[in-house]
Amino acid sequence: MTSSNKITVIGAGSASFGENTLSAIMRSKKLRGSTLALVDRNAASLAIVRKLAERLNQEWDSDFKIEAYSHHQNALPDSQFVVCAIEAGARENLWQQDFEISLKHGVRQPYAENGGPGGFAHAARNIGPIVNIARDMEQACPEAWLINFTNPMLRICDAVHRYSQIKVVGLCHQIFIGYCFVGLALADDLGFDIPEGIRNMNAEIDQHPLREQVIRQAVKRLDIRAAGTNHFSWILSIIDRETGEDLYPRFRERYARFNPDFEPLTRRIYDAFGLMPVPGDSHLCEYLPWLSNPITKPWEKYNIQLYNWELMSALRDFELNRLNEMANGDLTVEGLLDSDSEGALEMIENMTCAGTHYHLAANLPNMGQISNLPSNAIVETPVMVDGAGIHPVHMGDLPPAIAELCRREIFVSQLCVDAAMEGSREKALQCLLLDPVITDIEQANLILDDYLKAYKEHLPQFWK
């Protein structure tokens, strides 16, 4: 089979893209003959990924046409799919700064990536560049899908959806943390082999391969359906694929006896609200008002770990160097045969070739798939993918209290998007004041002023 599709990847120079999405797409038999346009403003990173793509093209007989561009405008014409994996600025350095600026004013954010004041700053930096891409797509490839990986997922997808005419879907692998929770709790019942050393669901590099062993077994055996917003979704059902049995009651029993020190915040929220949250403590904590009290220091009680910015920055450099060795032929590419595109390949293949694919979680505008969340807001549910597009699976209502938690995050996110698009300090302040992490109006003003000054180069719209 040969395909005439054009897939454009913006932010192609990132190590994670080269490791995962690039190799997954280039292994595809269904996409043979496609054009793969790689875009990155970092010339050195782009050169590495292009060279790697050319090696894979030859060794795997992929029959792709490989192009490389320093600016997305040159790559967009005739694209059917645009994969976006960009970050404004040096990601880890800015993330740490987001945390430290609020700390200077007495607000200790739980995590500072997707919610809280850091979620505002992170989103505001990325919204402008990504909406510019979407508007350029309106001229160059108006029917193309934008497949987004950039965080904060809810806010970025909302900006594209409400401020452009482009179809957008956001993809995230966090649903697999839910599978890991359930797999650990039901391991004895289902005969799962659990490796030693799983401590938490954090972004620690030694934990990922251990969790993967559990996730692979759980995905094969279980159908878990979850709904909510990105990094804030909730397990609605757990079905045994072999027997059709509803395993939620058994999960409740087993989880009640599971190690109480393992992800303790998740346990408390599950007990209080009656549904199991998916994302694990380090993401869950960002959307809740109970983690920032400077007197009781709940982050210590729940052992909420910050992202290891220094280590992850060094790891990013290490991974890019690894890709460079692969590109130069100094390292085998055999490991790339098992890479996972986190959903991009499944979206592209099934829309292109009129397949039928059930995807565990994707972010789309709410067209009723979660009945009691706002219409048109970005929500995360399972989806079906076929030649006609991406179709959300209707999940019904969330429990009212959980829906209210999600509704607040949706509204805060939309205020953030409007503030960033309009350059409105007033809406930016309202965004912070409605965020559960903020409890003091003066602190919010001081944090906002410092963010706008520190990121003036990324947020020129606030200085007009």
C-alpha positions as CSV (number, residue, x, y, z in Angstrom):
1,M,0.0,0.0,0.0
2,T,1.3,3.5,-0.8
3,S,0.0,6.7,0.7
4,S,0.1,10.2,-0.7
5,N,-0.4,11.8,2.8
6,K,1.8,14.6,4.1
7,I,2.5,14.6,7.8
8,T,4.1,17.7,9.2
9,V,5.7,17.6,12.6
10,I,6.5,20.9,14.4
11,G,9.0,20.6,17.2
12,A,10.5,17.6,15.4
13,G,13.9,18.2,17.0
14,S,12.8,17.1,20.5
15,A,14.5,13.8,21.6
16,S,11.1,12.3,22.7
17,F,9.7,12.9,19.2
18,G,12.7,11.2,17.5
19,E,12.5,8.3,19.9
20,N,8.8,7.7,19.7
21,T,6.6,9.4,17.1
22,L,9.1,9.5,14.3
23,S,10.1,5.9,14.5
24,A,6.5,4.7,15.0
25,I,5.3,6.6,11.9
26,M,8.2,5.4,9.8
27,R,7.5,1.8,10.7
28,S,4.0,2.0,9.4
29,K,3.3,-0.1,6.3
30,K,0.0,1.8,5.7
31,L,1.8,5.1,5.4
32,R,4.4,4.0,2.9
33,G,4.9,6.7,0.2
34,S,3.9,9.6,2.6
35,T,5.8,12.8,2.9
36,L,7.2,13.5,6.3
37,A,8.0,17.2,6.9
38,L,10.1,17.9,9.9
39,V,10.1,21.4,11.4
40,D,12.3,22.8,14.1
41,R,13.8,26.2,14.7
42,N,16.9,24.6,16.4
43,A,19.0,23.8,13.3
44,A,21.3,21.3,15.1
45,S,18.4,19.3,16.5
46,L,16.6,19.3,13.2
47,A,19.7,18.1,11.4
48,I,20.0,15.1,13.8
49,V,16.3,14.1,13.5
50,R,16.4,14.5,9.7
51,K,19.5,12.3,9.4
52,L,17.9,9.7,11.7
53,A,14.7,9.7,9.6
54,E,16.8,9.2,6.4
55,R,18.6,6.2,8.1
56,L,15.3,4.6,9.2
57,N,13.9,5.3,5.7
58,Q,16.7,3.3,4.1
59,E,17.1,0.5,6.7
60,W,13.4,-0.1,7.2
61,D,12.5,0.4,3.5
62,S,9.9,2.9,4.6
63,D,9.5,4.7,1.3
64,F,8.9,8.1,2.9
65,K,9.8,11.4,1.3
66,I,11.7,13.3,4.1
67,E,11.7,17.1,4.1
68,A,13.1,19.5,6.8
69,Y,12.2,23.1,7.4
70,S,13.2,25.8,10.0
71,H,9.8,27.5,9.8
72,H,6.4,25.8,9.8
73,Q,4.9,28.1,7.2
74,N,7.1,26.5,4.5
75,A,6.1,23.0,5.6
76,L,2.3,23.3,5.9
77,P,1.0,23.4,2.3
78,D,-0.8,20.1,1.4
79,S,-0.5,18.7,4.9
80,Q,-3.2,16.3,6.0
81,F,-1.9,16.0,9.6
82,V,0.1,18.5,11.6
83,V,1.7,17.1,14.8
84,C,2.6,19.8,17.3
85,A,5.2,19.1,20.0
86,I,6.7,22.5,20.7
87,E,7.7,24.3,23.9
88,A,8.4,28.0,24.1
89,G,11.8,28.5,25.7
90,A,14.0,26.1,27.7
91,R,11.3,24.0,29.2
92,E,12.8,22.9,32.5
93,N,14.4,26.2,33.3
94,L,11.1,28.1,32.7
95,W,9.2,25.5,34.7
96,Q,11.5,26.0,37.7
97,Q,11.2,29.7,37.3
98,D,7.4,29.4,37.3
99,F,7.6,27.6,40.7
100,E,10.2,29.9,42.2
101,I,8.4,33.2,41.3
102,S,5.3,32.1,43.1
103,L,7.3,30.8,46.1
104,K,8.9,34.2,46.4
105,H,5.5,35.6,47.1
106,G,4.5,32.9,49.6
107,V,2.6,30.5,47.3
108,R,4.1,27.0,47.1
109,Q,2.7,25.4,44.1
110,P,2.2,21.6,44.3
111,Y,3.8,21.0,40.8
112,A,3.5,24.2,38.7
113,E,3.1,22.6,35.3
114,N,-0.5,22.5,34.1
115,G,-2.5,24.1,37.0
116,G,-1.9,26.8,39.5
117,P,0.0,30.0,38.6
118,G,2.6,27.9,36.8
119,G,-0.2,26.5,34.6
120,F,-1.1,30.0,33.6
121,A,2.5,31.0,32.7
122,H,3.2,27.7,30.9
123,A,0.0,28.0,28.8
124,A,0.4,31.7,28.1
125,R,3.9,31.2,26.6
126,N,2.7,28.4,24.3
127,I,-0.7,29.6,23.3
128,G,0.5,32.4,21.0
129,P,2.9,30.3,18.9
130,I,0.4,27.4,18.6
131,V,-2.5,29.6,17.6
132,N,-0.2,31.2,15.0
133,I,0.4,27.7,13.6
134,A,-3.3,27.0,13.5
135,R,-4.0,30.3,11.7
136,D,-1.3,29.5,9.2
137,M,-2.9,26.1,8.7
138,E,-6.2,27.9,7.9
139,Q,-4.5,29.3,4.8
140,A,-2.2,26.4,3.8
141,C,-4.1,23.3,4.8
142,P,-7.5,24.2,6.3
143,E,-8.8,20.6,6.3
144,A,-5.8,19.2,8.2
145,W,-6.0,17.8,11.7
146,L,-3.8,19.4,14.4
147,I,-2.6,16.6,16.7
148,N,-1.3,18.3,19.8
149,F,1.2,17.0,22.4
150,T,2.1,20.4,24.0
151,N,1.0,21.1,27.6
152,P,-1.1,22.3,29.3
153,M,-3.2,20.1,27.1
154,L,-6.6,21.5,28.0
155,R,-5.6,25.1,27.5
156,I,-3.7,24.6,24.3
157,C,-6.5,22.6,22.7
158,D,-9.1,25.1,23.9
159,A,-7.1,28.0,22.3
160,V,-6.9,26.2,18.9
161,H,-10.6,25.2,19.0
162,R,-12.0,28.6,20.0
163,Y,-9.6,30.9,18.2
164,S,-9.2,29.1,14.9
165,Q,-11.2,27.0,12.4
166,I,-8.8,24.0,12.7
167,K,-9.8,20.6,13.9
168,V,-7.7,19.7,17.0
169,V,-7.2,16.6,19.1
170,G,-4.9,16.4,22.1
171,L,-3.1,13.2,23.0
172,C,-1.7,12.2,26.4
173,H,-0.6,8.9,27.9
174,Q,-1.8,9.6,31.4
175,I,-4.7,7.1,31.1
176,F,-2.0,4.4,31.5
177,I,-1.3,5.5,35.1
178,G,-4.9,4.5,35.8
179,Y,-4.2,1.1,34.3
180,C,-1.2,0.8,36.5
181,F,-3.2,1.6,39.6
182,V,-5.8,-1.1,38.8
183,G,-3.2,-3.6,37.7
184,L,-1.3,-3.3,41.0
185,A,-4.4,-3.6,43.1
186,L,-5.8,-6.6,41.2
187,A,-2.5,-8.3,40.4
188,D,-3.2,-11.4,42.6
189,D,-6.7,-11.8,41.3
190,L,-5.6,-11.6,37.6
191,G,-2.2,-13.3,37.9
192,F,-0.2,-10.3,36.9
193,D,3.6,-10.4,37.4
194,I,4.6,-7.3,39.4
195,P,8.2,-6.2,39.4
196,E,9.8,-5.1,42.6
197,G,10.6,-1.4,43.2
198,I,7.5,0.5,42.1
199,R,7.4,3.4,44.6
200,N,5.0,5.9,43.0
201,M,3.5,7.3,39.8
202,N,5.9,10.2,39.5
203,A,8.1,11.2,36.6
204,E,11.2,9.4,38.1
205,I,13.1,7.8,35.3
206,D,13.7,4.5,37.1
207,Q,9.9,4.1,37.7
208,H,8.8,4.2,34.1
209,P,10.1,0.8,32.9
210,L,8.7,-0.9,36.0
211,R,5.3,0.6,35.5
212,E,5.3,-0.3,31.9
213,Q,5.5,-4.0,32.8
214,V,2.3,-3.7,34.8
215,I,0.6,-1.5,32.2
216,R,1.2,-4.0,29.3
217,Q,-0.5,-6.7,31.3
218,A,-3.4,-4.5,32.5
219,V,-4.2,-3.1,29.0
220,K,-4.3,-6.6,27.5
221,R,-6.7,-7.9,30.2
222,L,-8.8,-4.8,31.2
223,D,-11.1,-2.3,29.6
224,I,-10.9,0.8,31.7
225,R,-13.1,3.8,30.8
226,A,-12.3,7.2,32.2
227,A,-13.6,10.7,31.6
228,G,-12.9,14.3,32.8
229,T,-10.3,16.8,31.7
230,N,-6.6,16.1,30.9
231,H,-4.6,15.0,33.9
232,F,-7.8,15.2,35.9
233,S,-9.9,12.3,34.6
234,W,-11.8,9.7,36.6
235,I,-12.3,5.9,36.2
236,L,-16.0,5.2,35.5
237,S,-15.7,1.5,34.7
238,I,-13.3,-1.5,34.9
239,I,-14.3,-4.5,32.8
240,D,-12.5,-7.9,32.5
241,R,-12.0,-8.4,28.8
242,E,-12.0,-12.2,29.3
243,T,-15.1,-12.6,31.4
244,G,-17.0,-9.4,31.0
245,E,-17.1,-9.0,34.8
246,D,-17.4,-5.6,36.3
247,L,-14.2,-5.4,38.4
248,Y,-14.8,-2.0,40.0
249,P,-16.3,-3.6,43.2
250,R,-13.3,-5.9,43.6
251,F,-10.9,-3.1,42.9
252,R,-12.5,-1.1,45.7
253,E,-12.0,-4.0,48.1
254,R,-8.4,-4.7,47.0
255,Y,-7.4,-1.0,46.9
256,A,-8.8,-0.4,50.4
257,R,-6.2,-2.9,51.6
258,F,-3.4,-1.7,49.3
259,N,-0.4,0.1,50.7
260,P,-1.8,3.4,52.2
261,D,1.5,5.2,51.6
262,F,1.4,4.6,47.9
263,E,0.1,7.8,46.2
264,P,-1.7,8.9,49.4
265,L,-3.5,11.9,47.9
266,T,-5.1,9.8,45.2
267,R,-6.4,7.5,48.0
268,R,-7.9,10.4,50.0
269,I,-9.6,11.9,46.9
270,Y,-11.0,8.5,45.9
271,D,-12.4,8.0,49.4
272,A,-13.9,11.5,49.5
273,F,-15.5,11.5,46.0
274,G,-16.2,7.9,45.3
275,L,-14.4,7.5,41.9
276,M,-10.8,6.6,41.3
277,P,-8.7,9.5,39.8
278,V,-6.5,8.5,37.0
279,P,-3.4,10.7,36.9
280,G,-1.5,10.0,40.1
281,D,-0.6,12.5,42.9
282,S,1.8,14.7,41.1
283,H,-0.7,15.7,38.4
284,L,-3.9,15.4,40.5
285,C,-2.5,17.9,43.1
286,E,-2.4,20.7,40.6
287,Y,-6.2,21.1,40.4
288,L,-7.1,20.9,44.1
289,P,-7.3,23.6,46.8
290,W,-6.0,21.4,49.6
291,L,-2.3,21.2,48.7
292,S,-0.8,24.7,49.2
293,N,-1.5,25.7,52.8
294,P,1.9,27.1,54.1
295,I,1.0,26.3,57.8
296,T,-0.1,22.7,57.5
297,K,2.3,21.9,54.5
298,P,0.1,19.2,53.0
299,W,2.7,18.6,50.3
300,E,4.8,17.0,53.0
301,K,1.9,14.9,54.4
302,Y,1.2,13.5,50.9
303,N,4.8,13.4,49.8
304,I,4.2,15.5,46.7
305,Q,7.5,15.5,44.7
306,L,8.5,18.3,42.5
307,Y,9.7,17.6,39.0
308,N,13.5,17.1,38.9
309,W,14.2,20.0,36.5
310,E,18.0,19.6,36.5
311,L,18.0,15.9,36.0
312,M,15.4,16.0,33.3
313,S,17.2,18.8,31.4
314,A,20.4,16.8,31.5
315,L,18.4,13.7,30.3
316,R,17.0,15.6,27.4
317,D,20.6,16.5,26.3
318,F,21.6,12.8,26.8
319,E,18.7,11.6,24.7
320,L,19.4,14.0,21.9
321,N,23.0,12.8,21.9
322,R,21.8,9.2,21.7
323,L,19.6,10.1,18.6
324,N,22.7,11.7,17.1
325,E,24.6,8.5,17.5
326,M,21.8,6.6,15.9
327,A,21.6,9.1,13.1
328,N,25.4,8.7,12.5
329,G,25.2,4.9,12.4
330,D,27.2,4.6,15.7
331,L,24.3,3.0,17.6
332,T,21.7,0.4,16.6
333,V,18.1,1.5,15.8
334,E,16.7,-1.9,16.9
335,G,15.2,-0.3,20.1
336,L,13.1,2.0,17.9
337,L,11.1,-1.0,16.6
338,D,9.1,-1.1,19.8
339,S,8.5,2.7,20.2
340,D,5.0,4.1,20.8
341,S,3.7,7.4,19.2
342,E,1.3,8.0,22.1
343,G,-1.6,7.8,19.7
344,A,-0.4,9.9,16.7
345,L,0.2,6.9,14.5
346,E,-3.2,5.4,15.4
347,M,-5.0,8.7,14.5
348,I,-3.2,9.1,11.2
349,E,-3.4,5.5,10.0
350,N,-7.1,5.0,10.8
351,M,-8.2,8.3,9.3
352,T,-6.0,7.8,6.2
353,C,-6.9,4.2,5.6
354,A,-10.5,4.2,6.9
355,G,-9.6,1.8,9.7
356,T,-11.6,1.5,12.9
357,H,-9.6,2.1,16.1
358,Y,-10.8,2.5,19.7
359,H,-8.4,4.9,21.5
360,L,-8.4,4.9,25.3
361,A,-8.2,8.7,25.8
362,A,-8.2,11.8,23.6
363,N,-9.0,15.5,24.2
364,L,-11.8,16.9,22.0
365,P,-14.5,19.6,22.3
366,N,-17.4,18.4,24.4
367,M,-20.3,17.5,22.1
368,G,-22.2,15.8,24.8
369,Q,-19.7,13.0,25.6
370,I,-19.7,14.3,29.2
371,S,-23.3,15.4,29.6
372,N,-22.8,17.6,32.7
373,L,-19.7,19.5,31.6
374,P,-19.9,22.7,29.4
375,S,-20.7,22.2,25.8
376,N,-17.7,22.9,23.5
377,A,-15.2,22.8,26.4
378,I,-12.2,20.4,25.9
379,V,-12.7,17.1,27.7
380,E,-10.9,13.8,27.7
381,T,-12.8,10.5,27.0
382,P,-12.2,7.4,24.9
383,V,-12.7,8.0,21.1
384,M,-13.3,6.0,18.0
385,V,-11.2,6.8,14.9
386,D,-12.1,6.0,11.3
387,G,-12.0,7.4,7.8
388,A,-14.5,10.1,8.8
389,G,-12.5,11.5,11.7
390,I,-12.3,11.2,15.4
391,H,-15.5,10.5,17.3
392,P,-15.8,10.8,21.1
393,V,-17.4,7.9,23.1
394,H,-20.4,9.2,25.1
395,M,-19.8,8.7,28.8
396,G,-22.9,10.3,30.4
397,D,-22.7,12.3,33.5
398,L,-19.8,12.6,36.0
399,P,-20.9,12.6,39.7
400,P,-22.0,16.2,40.5
401,A,-19.1,17.0,42.9
402,I,-16.5,15.7,40.4
403,A,-18.1,17.5,37.6
404,E,-17.9,20.7,39.6
405,L,-14.1,20.2,40.2
406,C,-13.7,19.7,36.4
407,R,-16.0,22.6,35.6
408,R,-13.8,25.0,37.6
409,E,-10.7,23.8,35.9
410,I,-12.4,24.3,32.5
411,F,-13.4,27.9,33.4
412,V,-10.0,28.8,34.8
413,S,-8.4,27.4,31.6
414,Q,-10.7,29.4,29.3
415,L,-9.9,32.6,31.2
416,C,-6.2,31.8,30.8
417,V,-6.7,31.3,27.1
418,D,-8.7,34.5,26.7
419,A,-6.1,36.5,28.7
420,A,-3.3,35.2,26.6
421,M,-5.1,35.8,23.3
422,E,-6.3,39.3,24.3
423,G,-3.2,40.4,26.3
424,S,-5.6,41.1,29.1
425,R,-4.1,41.5,32.5
426,E,-7.5,41.7,34.0
427,K,-8.5,38.3,32.8
428,A,-5.1,36.9,33.7
429,L,-5.6,38.1,37.3
430,Q,-9.1,36.6,37.3
431,C,-7.6,33.3,36.1
432,L,-5.3,33.3,39.0
433,L,-7.9,34.3,41.5
434,L,-10.2,31.5,40.5
435,D,-7.4,29.0,40.6
436,P,-7.6,26.7,43.6
437,V,-3.9,27.1,44.4
438,I,-4.3,30.9,45.1
439,T,-5.8,32.1,48.4
440,D,-4.7,35.7,48.6
441,I,-5.5,38.5,46.1
442,E,-2.3,40.5,46.8
443,Q,-0.1,37.4,46.2
444,A,-1.9,36.8,42.9
445,N,-1.2,40.4,41.8
446,L,2.5,40.2,42.7
447,I,2.9,36.7,41.1
448,L,1.2,38.0,37.9
449,D,3.4,41.1,37.7
450,D,6.5,39.1,38.1
451,Y,5.5,36.5,35.5
452,L,4.7,39.2,33.0
453,K,8.0,40.9,33.6
454,A,10.1,37.7,33.6
455,Y,8.4,36.4,30.4
456,K,8.1,39.7,28.5
457,E,9.8,38.2,25.5
458,H,7.3,35.3,25.4
459,L,4.3,37.5,26.3
460,P,4.6,40.7,24.3
461,Q,0.8,41.0,24.0
462,F,0.5,42.0,27.6
463,W,2.9,45.0,27.0
464,K,1.2,46.7,24.1
